[in-house]
Amino acid sequence: MTEHNDELLRVAAIAAVLAMVNSQGEDPSLAGRKQGSTWAQDQRRINMGRASLLRSKSERSPWR
């Protein structure tokens, strides 16, 4: 019986935390997943030795 109560309290606590995070708006932990501005994307691509964003966008896509 106490295991069920402990599990129920754990689920309630997790739900409360998730509800609080969602009510505050955007989740700050997801900031690293954003692509950023086109300038930042272009700089990252160039620093990795890839073609610039302008060049990659202007290339033709493969056949569909």
N, C-alpha and C positions, 0 to 999 in steps of 0.2 A: 504494500500500500504506500509506503513512504517513497519507494522508487518511482512510482507513478506520479506522486506529488512533486518530487524533485525534477522529473522530466517535464512536467507541466509548467513549473516555475521557470525552468531553463528556456522553454519555448516562448513563454510570455516575455521573458527578459530580452530574448533575441528579437521578438516582434516589436517590442517597445523601442529598442535601439534603432532598428530599421525604420520604424515610423518617424522617429525623431530626425534621423538623417534625411529622409525623404521630405520632411516638412521644412527643412532649412534650405531647400533648393538644390543646387548642383553639388554633387559629391566631390569634395576636394581631392579624394584619392584617385579620381579618374583624370586629373589634370595632365598626367604624363602620357595618356593615351591620345590626347588631342594632337592633330597634325600641326597646328600653329599657322602662322601667316604664310603666304606663298613665298615671301622673302626667306623666312626661316627654313621652309622646305627646300628651297633652291640651294641655300647655303649648306644644308646637311647633305644633299645629293652631291654637290661639288666636292665637299670635304671627304666624302666616301669614294671619290673617283668616278662617280657616275655622271651621266649627261645631265645638263641643267634641266630644270623643270620646263622651261620654254621649249627646248629642243625635244624633250620627251613627249610633250603635249602636241607638238606639231608633226611628229612622225605618224605615218599611216598605221592604223591598227591592223592586225592580222585579219584574214578573211573570216567571215562569220557563217 
